[in-house]
Amino acid sequence: MTSASGNKLITVDPEELRFQFELEKASHCDLKVSNATDKYVAFKVKTTSPKKYFVRPNTGVIQPRDTSVIRVTLQPQLEYPPDMLCKDKFLLQSTPVPSITDTEELPANTFSKEPGKHLEECKLKVVYIALQGNNNSGDAPKQNSDPNSNQAIQTARAARDSAVREATQLQQELEMLKKRNQKPAPAAAGFSLKLAIVAGIIGILVGFILKLAMASPTSPPPPTPPSPSITD
């Protein structure tokens, strides 16, 4: 946090925004902002990516020695960022205001940088945390976007399910033969052979599905985006 006088009007906890990142699901982080003075202090939150985040309240007034909680919500995202790194930034501005200041209608020039005004700014970085199981290595999960591979996986799964059902039925029939104490050895041997063959097919299909699921298409690295600028 920086200011012309070197005094802190407010303290912020935590000092960075940490979001549990999961595709197509919103996530939030609460900032505890405390007024460390005997003055009324107005605050305003700005970000480099205003369309990605929902901030409430984004402006307000904190009474002397009081605390306010700001909830920042990350909107649902459709893809993982490269290497789970986020370049978004937040800026929390604060300045003393008269005690009669209306919290809902702060003057337009409240946070303008004018000579003689005491305005402090606190920069907060954003950290994405992958849910355990989705990202054990720290890299974004690899996704297979090839529609042909997805279709092959679905077909293989259907064949696997059919083989599992057939194996279950053969096992049940074999158990029934044993319970009836029948002695048609060739029939029992035939069932056992069929069961072994079906089990082998299931193993091959499962291996095929795992191979397709773990495969990911090679794509060139994304271009380096320009440095973001903080906006309201």
N, C-alpha and C positions, 0 to 999 in steps of 0.2 A: 504494500500500500504506500502511495506517495502523496505528499502535500507540500505546499509552499512553506508552511511553518514547521513541518516535521512532527506535528501532533496527530494522533489518531482519533478521529471522531467515532469510528465504529470498528468493531472486530467481527471477523467472519469465521464461522466453523461449519464444515471443513474448509480448507483453503484451496480445494479443487473439487470439481464436479465429477462424481463417479457414478456411472450408470451400468446396471446389469443389462447386457446387450443380448437380445433374443429377437430373431427375425419376426416381423409382423406383429410385434407386441410393444406396447408403450412401457417406458420405465421412467422413474422419477428420482430426484435427489433433492433433499431439503437443506437449505442454507439457514443457519441460525445467525442472525445479524443483531449485534448488541450495541447500544448507544453507551459509550464509555464516558460521556460528559454530562454536565448539568444543563445542557442546551437541548433544544428541539432540533433533530437532525433529519433532513429529507434525503431519500435515496432513490436511485434510478438504476435499472439493470439494462444493459445493452449486450448484444451478441453479434458475432460475425455471420451466424446462420439463423436468422429470425424465423424462417419457414420450418425449421426442424424442431424448434423448441417452443414450449408453451410456458410462460413465466407468470406466476400469480403470487403476490402482487408484483408488478414490474416497477411501480413507483409507490412511495408512501412516506409517512413521517413517523419517526420513532421518538417517543417521549424520553426525557432525561432518565438515565439508568434503567431503561426498559429494553425489551428484546422483541424482535419480529422474526417470523419464519417465512422464508421465500421458498416456494415449491417450483422447481424447474422440471418440466416433463419432456422427455425425449419422445417425439412422435414415432409411431411404428415405421420401421425401415424395411425395405424390400431386399437389400443385399448387405453383405458384410463389407466394411471398409478394408482396404489393403492392409494386411498385417495387424488388423484390429487397432490401428492408430487413428486418432482423431485430431485434426488441426483446428477444430472450432475453439473459439475463445469467448469469454465473457468479461464484461467490464462493469464493476459496481461503483457508481459515483455517489458521493455524499457531501452535503454542505449544511451549515447551520441555517435555520430559518426561524422567523418569529413564532411565538407560541400560538398565535391566532391563525396561523397558516392552515388553510383548508386542505386536508389530506387528499380529498378527491379532485381538487382543482388547483394544482400547483401552477404558479406563474410560468409562462413559456421560457423565461430567461433564468429559471431557478438553477440550472446546471450549466449555464454558459460560462466560458472562461473569460471573465472580465478582470481588469486590473483591480487589485485590492480584495477580490473575493476569495474566501477560503473554500477551496474545492479539492476534495481528495478522490483518488481513483485507485481501485483495487482490481487487478487483473487475475482472472481465474481460468485455469486450463481445464480441459475435458478429458476424462479417462474412461474408456469402455472396458468392461469386465465381461469376458465370455462365461456363460454358464458352464459349470463343470459337466463334462461329458460331451459338450459340443465342441470344445476347443481345449484339449489337454496340452498341446505343444506351444500355445501362444500365437499360433497363426490362425487366420480365418479358415473355417471348415471348407474343404474342397467340395464343390458342387458339380454334378454332372448334368449339363444342360442339353445334352444331345438327345433329341426326341426318339431317335432310333434305339438308343441304349435304354431309355426309359421303357419303351415298348417291349424290348427284349427281356427286361427285368420282369415286367408284368406277366409276359408269356411264360417265362421260366417259373415264376411263383405259382401260376395256375397249374402248370404241369407238376410241380412239386406237391401241391395240395392234393391233386388227383392221385399221385403215387402214394402219398401218405394214407389217403382214404382206402386205396386198394390194399395196402399193406395191413392196415387195421382189420379190414374184412377177412383177409387170408388168415391173419393171426386168430381171429375169433373162430373161423371155421376149423382151424387146426386144433384149437382148444376143445371145440365141441366133439371132434373125433376122438380125442384122448379121453374125454369124460364118458363117452359111450362105450369105451373099451373095444372099439372096433380094431380089426387087424389087417386092414388093407394097407400093408406097408408101402406098396408103390404109390398109393394115393397120398399117404402122409409124407413120403419123400418128395412127391411132386409139389405139395404145398410148401415144404421147407425150401425147395429150390426156388420156387416163385418168390417166396418171401425174401430170400437172399438177393435175388435179382432186383426186386423192387427197392430194397434197402440200398443197393449199390446205385440205382438210378437217383434215389433221393440225395445221396451223398454228392453225386456229380452235379445235380441241379443246384444244391446249396452252394457248392464251390463256385459254380458259374455265376450265381446271383451276387455273391460276395465280391467276385472279381469285377463285375460290371459296376457295382455300387461304389467300389473304391477307386475306379478309374475316373480321371478327370481330364478334360480336353486341355491341350496346351494353348495358351493365349499369350500375346505379347504383353509386357508390363504396361500398366496404364500410364498416360502422360502425367507429368508432375503438375498439379494444379497451382495456379498463382496464389500468392499469399492472401488470405482473407482479410477483409477490413470490417471493423466492428460497426454495426448499425443498430438502430433502435429496434 
